[in-house]
């Protein structure tokens, strides 16, 4: 297992962080992310808050690992990047109501139409600022994270949220919103202990409650995680309901595993068994037996998604048009989740799947141009680079480095 730890340490230090260190905006703070898929060209200097919050999370985590001697990176440089990114987010991305703007200009200027269009931007703001508060012991930052977190929960409860770039179809409950709330709750609850703050005083669902709710409402009897659940009976058979998102499911699994301690000891075995079933369903249905790798979307029984479509619904078009792409982030999520499941269960099937996913991932995604580094993140079904926007028009640093950090912490 030390070999795994050393491998991912080397990946961060040699193949990933040099790229993102160069992408840092020394003048204004924050990071530039609008690169071509191969990372060779910066095509836009717009700063999406989604990515800025994520970058702050990474800088803070990497600083902690550098300070502990786990990574040979300059902790002073990481601290400087974290401080400047926090200052940029605090100064430029908040509205008077403590809502988070979707995007701003290079120097933090306002862009028309960026207010309240994605609750995910707010969530990643909270994740980043909260992590900064935890690692650098900044009470003001924690207070800010809590303030924004409170507005997030209020708006979700009232149903007053938008979710660009993935608008939730009318009449459906979304697994993704509850999933991100679970992750945010986990992180902010941890930091709250550091500041002796009572999360219960906010009147929000705890991470344990969110985990229970998701497993009750979004897991089908066959082990499928339902991304979009119809709110009324008799609407079955649609493409929206029938599809499976393997990467999202596998990412969600490790969120639940991180909250396993929230269950009674007598319940944990059954919960772990259920999560194992969901993970195997996702990876077996999502794996492309012909070319290898995880497909972006599949039918609930595997293969090309099927079901009734609404031609006016953007989410249907998203599933139909991009189902057979191979994206970077599901593969990095799978690497960590499979190792975590193997650690919890000792079942060889998870070790075998990890080796299979790792073999495909490190053969397919790494950029062959070592002068650039990172991954060529978006691929077609055969694994060839695909110059296509699949979410935000960015080359985001978050998923891969986060999962490599988590794997290092696992060992």
Secondary structure, DSSP 4 states (H G I P E B T S, - for coil): -HHHHHHHHHIIIIIIHHHHHHHB-TTTSSB--EE-TTSS-EEE--EEHHHHHHHHHHHHHHHHHHHTTSS-S-HHHHHHHHHHHHHHHHHHSB-TTS-B-SEE-TTS-B-TT-SSSBHHHHHHHHHHHHHHHHHHT-HHHHHHHHHHHHHHHHHHHHT---BTTSPPPTTEEEHHHHHHHHHHHHHHHHHHHHTT--GGGGT---HHHHHHHHHHHSB-TTS-B-SEEESSTT--SBHHHHEE-HHHHHHHHHHHHHTGGGS-HHHHHHHHHHHHHHHHHHHHHHB-TTT-SB-SSEETTSSS--SB--TT-HHHHHHHHHTT-EEHHHHHHHHHHHHHHHHHH--HHHHHHHHHHHHHHHHHTB-S-TTT-SB--EE-TTS-B----SSSSS---HHHHHHHHHHHHH-
